[in-house]
Amino acid sequence: MYEWIIIGGGIHGCTVATYLVKKKEVPIHKICVIDPYPEPLFKWKRLTGLIDMPYLRSPFVHHLDTHPFSLKSFKKGGGENFYGPYKRPALPLFNQHSNAVLEGIKISKAWFQGKVEHVEKGDNGWIVRTSSLDHFYGSNIVIATGMNNKLAYPSWGSDLVVAHPKQVGHLFAESLPRIEPPIVVIGGGISAAHLVVKLSKQFPGLVYQIARHPYRVHDFDSDPGWLGPKYMSGFEKISRYEDRREVIDHARHKGSMPSELANKLRNLKRSNTFTFIQDEIQSWDVSDNEIILHLTKIESIVKAKTILFATGFSREVMKVDWLQRLIQEEKLACAKCGFPVVKEDLSWCNHLFVTGPLAELEIGPPSRNISGARKAAERIVNHTV
Ligand SMILES: Cc1cc2nc3c(=O)[nH]c(=O)nc-3n(C[C@H](O)[C@H](O)[C@H](O)COP(=O)(O)OP(=O)(O)OC[C@H]3O[C@@H](n4cnc5c(N)ncnc54)[C@H](O)[C@@H]3O)c2cc1C
C-alpha cells in the first residue's frame, strides 16, 4: 500500500513527488509515480528538444525543487545559463537541475512505467489499474496527467492528418512525419515560432508559416500579477466557476511569444529565410505528392511536401474515459466547462488531489505552468485532512 500514488510523471507529477519527500518527509518507497514513459519528464524533454527551445519562457525561480533559489545556485549564473532581465534558464541547465533534484529524491525507486486506465475507491483507499493490468493500492492519489495528450487542430486539419499521415503531423504527437521541404508550419504561437526558427536554418527559403494572427508579443503567457495576491485575491473571491473560466481564458496570452523570439522571426522574414502568411486555410487537395493549401483571404495557394501543426493542445482535457468513470462513481464536482471543482488544498474529494490543467479553476491562469506546479505541490503537501 503506497501512501501516495501520482498519476503522470511530467513536471507537475515530479514537483509533487519532490515536495512530498522534501517538505512532508514521505519516504520515497511510499510514493508511486505512474507514467507511460521510461523516465521522468520524458515528454517535456521530447517536446522542448524537438523545437530546439534555447531558454525557458519562465524565470529562474520556477523549477521542480522546493527552494526558490535552488536553480540559481545549482550553477553560477552566466550569459549562457540565464537569459534577459527575468533570468530565464537555458533549457539544458533547467533539465540538468531537474535531473539532479529527481535523482536526489531517488525518484527511480518510485517510478512505474504504465498508463492508468482505471481508478476506484476500495475498502482501505484507492485502487489504480494500468493498461497492462497492474494494480496499485494507495491512500492518496494525485492526478497530474497534464493536457492528457489531447491535440488541437484547426477544423480542416484533422481530416488532412488522417488522410496523409506520412506528410502531415502534429508537433506534439507521438511521432512526426518525414520532414521534406517545402514545409508549412501551421500556428502562430511560441512552439510554432521555435519550430520555424529551427526549420529555417535547415531549409532556408523553403519554410512557410501560416497563422491566423500577427505575432502576439508578451514576456509570459499570463501576467506575473497572477502569481501573487495582485490578481489572485480577486480571483479567489469569484464564486461562480463559469466566471472563473472566463477570467482564465481572458488572462492567458494565447498564441503569444516573448519579444526576442518575435524579433528573431522578423529578421529571418526580412532575409527571406522563411515566408510568413497571415491567413486561414479554406481547403486542401493533393497533386504529385504535394499538398496544396488554398488560402482564404489571399486568393492563392501554398504547396508543401510536409505540413506540421504547431497548434497546441485541445481544450477537451477532461474527455478521458477513466476520468469520466471516476467522476460518475465518486460523484466528483465539475464546473460547466467540465473541469474539477476542488477545495483550496486541491482535493477533489478526500485523498484525491489534482494539479496542472485540472487544478486551474483554483490555481488560476498559471496553473498549467511550472509556477502552477509549485503552487499546487505546496498546497497538496500542506493539506490538513
Ligand atoms: C514546448 C513547451 C514549452 C514550455 N515551456 C514552458 C516554460 O518555459 N515555462 C513554463 O512554466 N511552462 C512551459 N510550458 C508549459 C508547461 O510547463 C509544460 O507543458 C509542462 O511540461 C506541463 O507539465 P505536466 O506535468 O502538467 O504535463 P506533461 O509534461 O504532459 O506530463 C504529464 C504526464 O502524464 C502522463 N499521463 C497522461 N495520462 C496518463 C495516464 N492515464 N496514466 C499515466 N500517465 C499519464 C503523460 O504521458 C505525461 O508524461 C511549456 C510547454 C511546452 C509544450
The ligand as a MOL file (V3000), in Angstrom:
LIG
                    3D

  0  0  0     0  0            999 V3000
M  V30 BEGIN CTAB
M  V30 COUNTS 53 58 0 0 0
M  V30 BEGIN ATOM
M  V30 1 C 7.1980 23.2500 -25.7980 0
M  V30 2 C 6.7240 23.7200 -24.4550 0
M  V30 3 C 7.4560 24.6550 -23.7430 0
M  V30 4 C 7.0130 25.1000 -22.4980 0
M  V30 5 N 7.7800 25.9900 -21.8120 0
M  V30 6 C 7.3790 26.3880 -20.5900 0
M  V30 7 C 8.1800 27.2940 -19.8110 0
M  V30 8 O 9.2190 27.7470 -20.2470 0
M  V30 9 N 7.7370 27.6220 -18.5750 0
M  V30 10 C 6.5700 27.1410 -18.0500 0
M  V30 11 O 6.2140 27.4710 -16.9250 0
M  V30 12 N 5.7920 26.3000 -18.7670 0
M  V30 13 C 6.1620 25.9060 -20.0120 0
M  V30 14 N 5.3680 25.0490 -20.7220 0
M  V30 15 C 4.0640 24.6510 -20.1610 0
M  V30 16 C 4.1590 23.5570 -19.0510 0
M  V30 17 O 5.0120 23.8970 -18.0200 0
M  V30 18 C 4.6770 22.2790 -19.5820 0
M  V30 19 O 3.8030 21.8420 -20.5750 0
M  V30 20 C 4.7870 21.1760 -18.5370 0
M  V30 21 O 5.5170 20.1450 -19.1160 0
M  V30 22 C 3.4550 20.6640 -18.0590 0
M  V30 23 O 3.7200 19.6160 -17.1700 0
M  V30 24 P 2.6830 18.4890 -16.8410 0
M  V30 25 O 3.3280 17.5810 -15.8730 0
M  V30 26 O 1.3720 19.0880 -16.4670 0
M  V30 27 O 2.3770 17.7820 -18.2360 0
M  V30 28 P 3.2210 16.7400 -19.0880 0
M  V30 29 O 4.6070 17.1720 -19.2760 0
M  V30 30 O 2.3790 16.4760 -20.3110 0
M  V30 31 O 3.2210 15.4360 -18.1720 0
M  V30 32 C 2.0620 14.6920 -17.9240 0
M  V30 33 C 2.4500 13.2490 -17.9270 0
M  V30 34 O 1.2990 12.4790 -17.5750 0
M  V30 35 C 1.2610 11.3660 -18.4090 0
M  V30 36 N -0.0680 10.7970 -18.4570 0
M  V30 37 C -1.1570 11.2410 -19.1440 0
M  V30 38 N -2.1680 10.3620 -18.9850 0
M  V30 39 C -1.7180 9.3690 -18.1900 0
M  V30 40 C -2.2980 8.1750 -17.6900 0
M  V30 41 N -3.5480 7.8130 -17.9920 0
M  V30 42 N -1.5400 7.3660 -16.9070 0
M  V30 43 C -0.2500 7.7010 -16.5840 0
M  V30 44 N 0.3340 8.8250 -17.0450 0
M  V30 45 C -0.3780 9.6390 -17.8430 0
M  V30 46 C 1.7150 11.9320 -19.7570 0
M  V30 47 O 2.0570 10.9150 -20.6650 0
M  V30 48 C 2.8930 12.7770 -19.3140 0
M  V30 49 O 4.0720 12.0150 -19.2290 0
M  V30 50 C 5.7970 24.5930 -21.9640 0
M  V30 51 C 5.0650 23.6680 -22.6970 0
M  V30 52 C 5.5210 23.2260 -23.9210 0
M  V30 53 C 4.6930 22.2210 -24.6730 0
M  V30 END ATOM
M  V30 BEGIN BOND
M  V30 1 1 1 2
M  V30 2 1 2 3
M  V30 3 2 2 52
M  V30 4 2 3 4
M  V30 5 1 4 5
M  V30 6 1 4 50
M  V30 7 2 5 6
M  V30 8 1 6 7
M  V30 9 1 6 13
M  V30 10 2 7 8
M  V30 11 1 7 9
M  V30 12 1 9 10
M  V30 13 2 10 11
M  V30 14 1 10 12
M  V30 15 2 12 13
M  V30 16 1 13 14
M  V30 17 1 14 15
M  V30 18 1 14 50
M  V30 19 1 15 16
M  V30 20 1 16 17
M  V30 21 1 16 18
M  V30 22 1 18 19
M  V30 23 1 18 20
M  V30 24 1 20 21
M  V30 25 1 20 22
M  V30 26 1 22 23
M  V30 27 1 23 24
M  V30 28 2 24 25
M  V30 29 1 24 26
M  V30 30 1 24 27
M  V30 31 1 27 28
M  V30 32 2 28 29
M  V30 33 1 28 30
M  V30 34 1 28 31
M  V30 35 1 31 32
M  V30 36 1 32 33
M  V30 37 1 33 34
M  V30 38 1 33 48
M  V30 39 1 34 35
M  V30 40 1 35 36
M  V30 41 1 35 46
M  V30 42 1 36 37
M  V30 43 1 36 45
M  V30 44 2 37 38
M  V30 45 1 38 39
M  V30 46 1 39 40
M  V30 47 2 39 45
M  V30 48 1 40 41
M  V30 49 2 40 42
M  V30 50 1 42 43
M  V30 51 2 43 44
M  V30 52 1 44 45
M  V30 53 1 46 47
M  V30 54 1 46 48
M  V30 55 1 48 49
M  V30 56 2 50 51
M  V30 57 1 51 52
M  V30 58 1 52 53
M  V30 END BOND
M  V30 END CTAB
M  END
